Structures are given as structure tokens and as C-alpha cells.
């Protein structure tokens, strides 16, 4: 599946989840209640997972980042060791060792800082108009979030491809692919949010005379 299509799907899911958060806020305000607090936290976490699912940094970007880190570390080490009077052999050896040691942590730190920004920008570019479900009362929120989950599951299956819809493949993809790991986490969190809203509604119904 084209990456652009995945971003459009995730942008649509993100819009529905944001509408669900707005609906929850409009219906309950800042009411401090366990099930509501749990639902709010999970809906926010869903948004984070969707952003990270769209934040994959390409291989060339990783290579360029790592190479730049190595060159800078090697150059700085060479200047320091020459200033300290080290021989050419030790200048080269120390520069090589420091470059190797600096490459991975610098590349990882840069990607960790850069990835969420990339994800937000990609989803913002792919944003589509989504018509929220009605009615907009709290009782209709679980169904509205279920619509968001249906779109998310469809996006996951579309990304996997029709030849790879077997549970074993999807489980392996969730374990090996960062994108699928994030999508699986978003799906779990969305299910939990739906469950917590339903718990709150059920508790309110039981308390009525």
C-alpha cells in the first residue's frame, strides 16, 4: 500500500479520535471519575501512537544522520588529540573509536527527537474531512469510537495487504515492524477507551432509581 494512503487513513482515524475527545469533554467537562479519566488518557495515547506510526525515518536519512555524527566526532577528536601532542597513529585510532562510539547514540537521539515532528507534519498534510457520527451525546460515544477503530483496523489490513491478513503474519508484523507495533498499540488503547466509557455509562445507569 502506498505510504500516502496510510497517512490519509491514519489522519482520518486521528480526526475521529479528536472528535471523540471533544465529545467526552463537552459531555463531562473536567469531572474527576476513574473511568472517564482512564478514557481520556487512552484517547490521548491513541493520538500519540498514530503520530509515531507515521513518523518512520527513511534509511537514507538514518545513514546521513549517522555519517554526519561520525564525521563531527572524528574531526573534534582529531583536533583535541593533535593539540595534546598525540602521534598520527593515536590521532587516527582515537578519532575512529570516538566516531564509532558516537554514531549510534547521536543517530538514535536525533531520530527520536525528529520522528514525532515528522509524524505530525505527515498527518497534517494528509488530513481529510471526516463526518463525525451522531448523535453527539455521551451515550453515542462508544459507537463513535468504534467507527474510529473500524477505520484503524481497515488501515492496518490495507497496510499489510490482502495476502497477509492471517493472524500469524499480523502478530509477527506487530512484533517486528515499528509502524505495525504502533498501530497495534493504538488499536488496543482505543478498545480500552471504548470499554471505559461503557463502564462509566453502565455505572450511571445502575445508579438511577
BELLINGI-V366764 format. One record per pair of residues at least 24 apart in sequence whose ideal C-beta (glycine too) atoms are under 10 Angstrom apart, sorted by the first residue. I is the first residue (numbers start at 1). J is the second residue. D is the distance in Angstrom with one decimal. If there is no record, write none. Layout:
# BELLINGI-V366764
i=I j=J d=D
i=I j=J d=D
This chain:
# BELLINGI-V366764
i=1 j=155 d=8.9
i=1 j=157 d=9.6
i=1 j=158 d=5.2
i=1 j=159 d=5.2
i=1 j=160 d=8.2
i=1 j=161 d=6.7
i=2 j=158 d=9.9
i=2 j=159 d=9.9
i=3 j=54 d=8.8
i=3 j=56 d=8.4
i=3 j=122 d=8.6
i=3 j=126 d=9.7
i=3 j=159 d=9.2
i=3 j=179 d=9.6
i=4 j=122 d=9.1
i=4 j=125 d=9.1
i=4 j=126 d=6.8
i=5 j=126 d=8.9
i=5 j=155 d=8.5
i=5 j=158 d=6.9
i=5 j=159 d=8.4
i=6 j=53 d=8.2
i=6 j=54 d=7.3
i=6 j=56 d=9.9
i=6 j=122 d=9.4
i=6 j=126 d=8.6
i=6 j=155 d=6.5
i=6 j=156 d=9.4
i=6 j=158 d=7.5
i=6 j=159 d=5.4
i=6 j=179 d=7.9
i=6 j=183 d=9.1
i=7 j=50 d=10.0
i=7 j=53 d=9.4
i=7 j=54 d=5.6
i=7 j=119 d=9.1
i=7 j=122 d=5.1
i=7 j=123 d=6.1
i=7 j=124 d=9.6
i=7 j=125 d=7.3
i=7 j=126 d=3.8
i=7 j=127 d=9.3
i=7 j=128 d=9.9
i=7 j=155 d=9.7
i=8 j=122 d=10.0
i=8 j=123 d=9.0
i=8 j=125 d=9.5
i=8 j=126 d=4.5
i=8 j=127 d=8.4
i=8 j=128 d=5.8
i=8 j=155 d=8.9
i=9 j=50 d=9.8
i=9 j=54 d=9.9
i=9 j=126 d=8.5
i=9 j=128 d=9.1
i=9 j=151 d=6.6
i=9 j=152 d=7.9
i=9 j=154 d=7.0
i=9 j=155 d=3.6
i=9 j=156 d=8.9
i=9 j=158 d=6.7
i=9 j=159 d=8.0
i=9 j=183 d=9.9
i=10 j=49 d=9.7
i=10 j=50 d=5.1
i=10 j=51 d=8.5
i=10 j=53 d=6.2
i=10 j=54 d=5.5
i=10 j=119 d=8.8
i=10 j=122 d=8.6
i=10 j=123 d=6.0
i=10 j=126 d=7.5
i=10 j=151 d=9.0
i=10 j=152 d=8.0
i=10 j=155 d=6.2
i=10 j=159 d=9.5
i=10 j=179 d=9.8
i=10 j=182 d=9.6
i=10 j=183 d=8.2
i=10 j=186 d=8.6
i=11 j=50 d=8.4
i=11 j=54 d=8.3
i=11 j=122 d=8.4
i=11 j=123 d=4.6
i=11 j=124 d=7.8
i=11 j=125 d=8.3
i=11 j=126 d=4.3
i=11 j=127 d=4.8
i=11 j=128 d=5.9
i=11 j=130 d=8.6
i=11 j=155 d=10.0
i=12 j=123 d=9.7
i=12 j=126 d=8.6
i=12 j=127 d=8.5
i=12 j=128 d=5.4
i=12 j=129 d=9.0
i=12 j=130 d=5.1
i=12 j=148 d=8.5
i=12 j=151 d=5.6
i=12 j=152 d=9.2
i=12 j=154 d=9.7
i=12 j=155 d=8.2
i=13 j=46 d=8.2
i=13 j=47 d=9.4
i=13 j=50 d=6.2
i=13 j=53 d=9.7
i=13 j=123 d=9.5
i=13 j=130 d=8.7
i=13 j=147 d=9.5
i=13 j=148 d=5.4
i=13 j=149 d=8.2
i=13 j=150 d=9.3
i=13 j=151 d=4.9
i=13 j=152 d=4.7
i=13 j=153 d=9.6
i=13 j=154 d=9.2
i=13 j=155 d=6.6
i=13 j=183 d=9.5
i=13 j=186 d=7.8
i=13 j=187 d=9.8
i=13 j=190 d=8.5
i=14 j=46 d=8.3
i=14 j=47 d=6.1
i=14 j=50 d=5.0
i=14 j=51 d=7.9
i=14 j=54 d=9.1
i=14 j=120 d=9.8
i=14 j=123 d=5.9
i=14 j=124 d=9.6
i=14 j=126 d=9.5
i=14 j=127 d=8.2
i=14 j=130 d=9.2
i=14 j=148 d=8.7
i=14 j=151 d=9.8
i=14 j=152 d=9.6
i=14 j=186 d=9.5
i=15 j=123 d=9.3
i=15 j=127 d=7.0
i=15 j=128 d=7.4
i=15 j=129 d=8.1
i=15 j=130 d=4.4
i=15 j=131 d=9.8
i=15 j=132 d=8.3
i=15 j=148 d=8.6
i=15 j=151 d=9.6
i=16 j=130 d=5.7
i=16 j=131 d=9.6
i=16 j=132 d=6.8
i=16 j=133 d=8.4
i=16 j=144 d=7.1
i=16 j=145 d=7.7
i=16 j=146 d=10.0
i=16 j=147 d=6.2
i=16 j=148 d=3.7
i=16 j=149 d=9.0
i=16 j=150 d=9.5
i=16 j=151 d=6.6
i=16 j=152 d=8.9
i=16 j=190 d=9.7
i=17 j=42 d=9.8
i=17 j=43 d=5.8
i=17 j=44 d=9.1
i=17 j=46 d=5.2
i=17 j=47 d=6.0
i=17 j=50 d=7.5
i=17 j=144 d=9.5
i=17 j=145 d=7.4
i=17 j=148 d=5.3
i=17 j=149 d=9.4
i=17 j=151 d=9.7
i=17 j=152 d=8.8
i=17 j=186 d=8.7
i=17 j=189 d=9.6
i=17 j=190 d=7.2
i=17 j=193 d=8.5
i=18 j=43 d=8.5
i=18 j=46 d=9.7
i=18 j=47 d=7.1
i=18 j=130 d=9.5
i=18 j=132 d=9.5
i=18 j=148 d=9.5
i=19 j=130 d=7.6
i=19 j=131 d=9.6
i=19 j=132 d=4.4
i=19 j=133 d=8.6
i=19 j=136 d=8.7
i=19 j=141 d=9.7
i=19 j=144 d=7.1
i=19 j=145 d=9.4
i=19 j=147 d=9.8
i=19 j=148 d=8.3
i=20 j=46 d=9.0
i=20 j=132 d=8.3
i=20 j=133 d=9.5
i=20 j=141 d=6.2
i=20 j=142 d=9.4
i=20 j=144 d=5.6
i=20 j=145 d=5.0
i=20 j=147 d=9.2
i=20 j=148 d=6.5
i=20 j=190 d=9.1
i=20 j=193 d=7.7
i=20 j=194 d=9.2
i=20 j=197 d=8.7
i=21 j=46 d=9.2
i=21 j=47 d=8.2
i=21 j=141 d=9.9
i=21 j=145 d=9.8
i=21 j=193 d=9.4
i=22 j=132 d=8.8
i=22 j=136 d=9.0
i=23 j=132 d=7.8
i=23 j=133 d=9.5
i=23 j=135 d=9.8
i=23 j=136 d=5.6
i=23 j=137 d=8.2
i=23 j=138 d=7.3
i=23 j=140 d=8.0
i=23 j=141 d=5.5
i=23 j=144 d=6.7
i=23 j=145 d=9.2
i=23 j=197 d=9.9
i=24 j=138 d=7.3
i=24 j=141 d=6.3
i=24 j=144 d=9.8
i=24 j=145 d=9.3
i=24 j=193 d=9.0
i=24 j=197 d=7.3
i=24 j=200 d=9.7
i=26 j=136 d=7.5
i=26 j=137 d=9.3
i=26 j=138 d=8.7
i=27 j=136 d=8.4
i=27 j=137 d=6.6
i=27 j=138 d=3.9
i=27 j=139 d=9.0
i=27 j=140 d=9.8
i=27 j=141 d=7.4
i=27 j=197 d=9.8
i=28 j=138 d=6.9
i=28 j=141 d=9.9
i=28 j=197 d=9.8
i=28 j=200 d=8.4
i=31 j=200 d=9.5
i=33 j=200 d=6.6
i=33 j=203 d=8.9
i=33 j=204 d=9.7
i=34 j=196 d=8.4
i=34 j=199 d=8.8
i=34 j=200 d=8.5
i=34 j=203 d=9.6
i=35 j=195 d=8.9
i=35 j=196 d=4.7
i=35 j=197 d=7.1
i=35 j=198 d=8.7
i=35 j=199 d=4.7
i=35 j=200 d=3.9
i=35 j=201 d=8.8
i=35 j=202 d=9.2
i=35 j=203 d=7.1
i=35 j=204 d=9.7
i=36 j=138 d=9.6
i=36 j=196 d=7.6
i=36 j=197 d=7.8
i=36 j=199 d=9.6
i=36 j=200 d=5.7
i=37 j=196 d=8.7
i=37 j=200 d=9.9
i=38 j=192 d=7.4
i=38 j=193 d=7.8
i=38 j=195 d=9.0
i=38 j=196 d=4.4
i=38 j=197 d=9.1
i=38 j=199 d=8.5
i=38 j=200 d=9.0
i=39 j=141 d=8.6
i=39 j=142 d=9.8
i=39 j=145 d=8.8
i=39 j=192 d=8.1
i=39 j=193 d=4.8
i=39 j=194 d=8.2
i=39 j=195 d=8.6
i=39 j=196 d=4.2
i=39 j=197 d=5.0
i=39 j=198 d=9.4
i=39 j=199 d=8.8
i=39 j=200 d=7.3
i=40 j=193 d=8.3
i=40 j=196 d=9.0
i=40 j=197 d=9.9
i=41 j=189 d=8.9
i=41 j=192 d=9.4
i=41 j=193 d=8.5
i=41 j=196 d=9.1
i=42 j=145 d=9.9
i=42 j=186 d=9.8
i=42 j=188 d=9.0
i=42 j=189 d=4.6
i=42 j=190 d=7.3
i=42 j=191 d=8.9
i=42 j=192 d=5.0
i=42 j=193 d=4.1
i=42 j=194 d=9.1
i=42 j=195 d=9.2
i=42 j=196 d=6.9
i=42 j=197 d=9.7
i=43 j=145 d=8.0
i=43 j=148 d=9.5
i=43 j=189 d=7.8
i=43 j=190 d=7.9
i=43 j=192 d=9.6
i=43 j=193 d=5.1
i=43 j=194 d=9.8
i=43 j=196 d=9.6
i=43 j=197 d=9.4
i=44 j=189 d=9.2
i=44 j=193 d=9.5
i=45 j=185 d=8.1
i=45 j=186 d=8.1
i=45 j=188 d=9.7
i=45 j=189 d=5.0
i=45 j=190 d=9.4
i=45 j=192 d=9.1
i=45 j=193 d=8.7
i=46 j=145 d=9.2
i=46 j=148 d=8.3
i=46 j=149 d=9.5
i=46 j=152 d=8.6
i=46 j=185 d=8.6
i=46 j=186 d=5.0
i=46 j=187 d=8.7
i=46 j=188 d=9.3
i=46 j=189 d=4.7
i=46 j=190 d=5.3
i=46 j=191 d=10.0
i=46 j=192 d=9.3
i=46 j=193 d=6.9
i=47 j=120 d=9.8
i=47 j=123 d=9.6
i=47 j=186 d=8.6
i=47 j=189 d=9.5
i=48 j=116 d=8.1
i=48 j=119 d=9.2
i=48 j=182 d=8.9
i=48 j=185 d=9.2
i=48 j=186 d=8.6
i=48 j=189 d=9.1
i=49 j=119 d=9.8
i=49 j=152 d=9.9
i=49 j=181 d=9.0
i=49 j=182 d=4.8
i=49 j=183 d=7.5
i=49 j=184 d=8.9
i=49 j=185 d=4.8
i=49 j=186 d=3.9
i=49 j=187 d=8.8
i=49 j=188 d=9.0
i=49 j=189 d=6.6
i=49 j=190 d=9.1
i=50 j=119 d=7.8
i=50 j=120 d=9.9
i=50 j=123 d=7.0
i=50 j=152 d=8.2
i=50 j=155 d=9.5
i=50 j=182 d=7.5
i=50 j=183 d=8.1
i=50 j=185 d=9.7
i=50 j=186 d=5.6
i=50 j=189 d=9.9
i=50 j=190 d=9.8
i=51 j=115 d=8.6
i=51 j=116 d=5.7
i=51 j=117 d=9.2
i=51 j=118 d=9.0
i=51 j=119 d=3.9
i=51 j=120 d=5.6
i=51 j=121 d=9.8
i=51 j=122 d=8.8
i=51 j=123 d=6.6
i=51 j=182 d=8.6
i=51 j=186 d=9.7
i=52 j=115 d=6.7
i=52 j=116 d=6.7
i=52 j=118 d=9.8
i=52 j=119 d=5.9
i=52 j=178 d=7.9
i=52 j=179 d=8.7
i=52 j=181 d=9.0
i=52 j=182 d=4.8
i=52 j=183 d=9.6
i=52 j=185 d=8.7
i=52 j=186 d=8.9
i=53 j=119 d=7.2
i=53 j=122 d=10.0
i=53 j=123 d=9.3
i=53 j=152 d=9.8
i=53 j=155 d=9.1
i=53 j=156 d=9.6
i=53 j=159 d=9.3
i=53 j=177 d=9.8
i=53 j=178 d=8.1
i=53 j=179 d=5.3
i=53 j=180 d=8.2
i=53 j=181 d=8.4
i=53 j=182 d=3.7
i=53 j=183 d=5.2
i=53 j=184 d=9.5
i=53 j=185 d=8.6
i=53 j=186 d=6.8
i=54 j=115 d=9.2
i=54 j=116 d=9.6
i=54 j=118 d=7.6
i=54 j=119 d=4.2
i=54 j=120 d=8.2
i=54 j=121 d=9.0
i=54 j=122 d=4.8
i=54 j=123 d=5.3
i=54 j=124 d=10.0
i=54 j=126 d=8.2
i=54 j=179 d=8.1
i=54 j=182 d=8.5
i=54 j=183 d=9.9
i=55 j=111 d=8.9
i=55 j=112 d=9.8
i=55 j=114 d=8.1
i=55 j=115 d=3.7
i=55 j=116 d=5.8
i=55 j=117 d=7.9
i=55 j=118 d=4.9
i=55 j=119 d=3.2
i=55 j=120 d=8.1
i=55 j=121 d=9.3
i=55 j=122 d=7.5
i=55 j=123 d=9.2
i=55 j=178 d=8.8
i=55 j=179 d=9.0
i=55 j=182 d=8.4
i=56 j=111 d=9.7
i=56 j=115 d=7.6
i=56 j=118 d=8.0
i=56 j=119 d=8.4
i=56 j=122 d=9.3
i=56 j=177 d=9.2
i=56 j=178 d=6.5
i=56 j=179 d=5.9
i=56 j=182 d=9.3
i=57 j=107 d=9.5
i=57 j=110 d=8.9
i=57 j=111 d=5.1
i=57 j=112 d=9.7
i=57 j=114 d=6.6
i=57 j=115 d=6.0
i=57 j=118 d=6.8
i=57 j=178 d=9.8
i=58 j=118 d=9.8
i=61 j=107 d=9.6
i=61 j=110 d=9.2
i=61 j=111 d=8.0
i=61 j=114 d=8.3
i=61 j=118 d=9.2
i=62 j=107 d=6.3
i=62 j=108 d=9.6
i=62 j=110 d=9.2
i=62 j=111 d=6.8
i=63 j=107 d=9.0
i=64 j=107 d=9.5
i=65 j=103 d=8.9
i=65 j=106 d=7.4
i=65 j=107 d=4.8
i=65 j=108 d=9.3
i=65 j=109 d=9.6
i=65 j=110 d=5.1
i=65 j=111 d=6.8
i=65 j=114 d=8.5
i=66 j=99 d=9.9
i=66 j=102 d=9.4
i=66 j=103 d=4.8
i=66 j=104 d=7.5
i=66 j=106 d=7.6
i=66 j=107 d=4.3
i=66 j=108 d=9.4
i=66 j=110 d=9.0
i=66 j=111 d=9.7
i=67 j=99 d=9.7
i=67 j=103 d=8.1
i=67 j=107 d=9.1
i=68 j=103 d=9.4
i=68 j=106 d=8.3
i=68 j=107 d=8.9
i=68 j=110 d=9.0
i=69 j=99 d=7.9
i=69 j=102 d=5.5
i=69 j=103 d=5.1
i=69 j=104 d=8.5
i=69 j=105 d=8.4
i=69 j=106 d=3.7
i=69 j=107 d=5.9
i=69 j=108 d=10.0
i=69 j=109 d=9.3
i=69 j=110 d=7.7
i=70 j=95 d=9.5
i=70 j=96 d=9.1
i=70 j=98 d=9.0
i=70 j=99 d=4.1
i=70 j=100 d=7.3
i=70 j=101 d=9.7
i=70 j=102 d=6.8
i=70 j=103 d=4.8
i=70 j=104 d=9.9
i=70 j=106 d=8.6
i=70 j=107 d=9.2
i=71 j=95 d=10.0
i=71 j=99 d=7.5
i=71 j=103 d=9.7
i=72 j=99 d=8.6
i=72 j=102 d=7.9
i=72 j=106 d=8.3
i=73 j=97 d=9.6
i=73 j=98 d=5.0
i=73 j=99 d=4.7
i=73 j=100 d=8.6
i=73 j=101 d=7.7
i=73 j=102 d=3.8
i=73 j=103 d=7.4
i=73 j=106 d=7.6
i=74 j=98 d=6.7
i=74 j=99 d=4.1
i=74 j=100 d=9.2
i=74 j=102 d=8.5
i=74 j=103 d=9.8
i=75 j=99 d=9.0
i=76 j=102 d=9.1
i=77 j=101 d=9.9
i=77 j=102 d=8.9
i=115 j=178 d=9.3
i=119 j=182 d=9.2
i=138 j=197 d=7.5
i=138 j=200 d=8.2
i=138 j=201 d=6.9
i=138 j=204 d=8.9
i=139 j=197 d=9.5
i=139 j=198 d=10.0
i=139 j=201 d=6.4
i=139 j=204 d=9.6
i=139 j=205 d=9.6
i=141 j=193 d=9.2
i=141 j=194 d=8.3
i=141 j=197 d=5.4
i=141 j=198 d=9.0
i=141 j=200 d=9.6
i=141 j=201 d=8.4
i=142 j=193 d=9.0
i=142 j=194 d=5.1
i=142 j=195 d=8.6
i=142 j=196 d=9.7
i=142 j=197 d=5.3
i=142 j=198 d=5.3
i=142 j=200 d=10.0
i=142 j=201 d=7.5
i=143 j=194 d=9.0
i=144 j=194 d=9.4
i=144 j=197 d=9.7
i=145 j=190 d=6.4
i=145 j=191 d=9.0
i=145 j=193 d=6.1
i=145 j=194 d=4.8
i=145 j=195 d=9.9
i=145 j=197 d=7.1
i=145 j=198 d=9.8
i=146 j=190 d=8.8
i=146 j=191 d=9.3
i=146 j=194 d=6.2
i=148 j=186 d=9.8
i=148 j=190 d=6.4
i=148 j=193 d=9.4
i=148 j=194 d=9.1
i=149 j=186 d=9.1
i=149 j=187 d=6.6
i=149 j=190 d=4.9
i=149 j=191 d=6.7
i=149 j=193 d=9.2
i=149 j=194 d=7.1
i=152 j=183 d=7.1
i=152 j=184 d=9.9
i=152 j=186 d=6.3
i=152 j=187 d=5.7
i=152 j=190 d=6.5
i=152 j=191 d=10.0
i=153 j=183 d=9.2
i=153 j=187 d=6.6
i=153 j=190 d=9.5
i=155 j=183 d=7.2
i=155 j=186 d=9.6
i=155 j=187 d=9.7
i=156 j=180 d=7.2
i=156 j=183 d=5.1
i=156 j=184 d=7.6
i=156 j=186 d=9.1
i=156 j=187 d=7.0
i=159 j=183 d=7.4
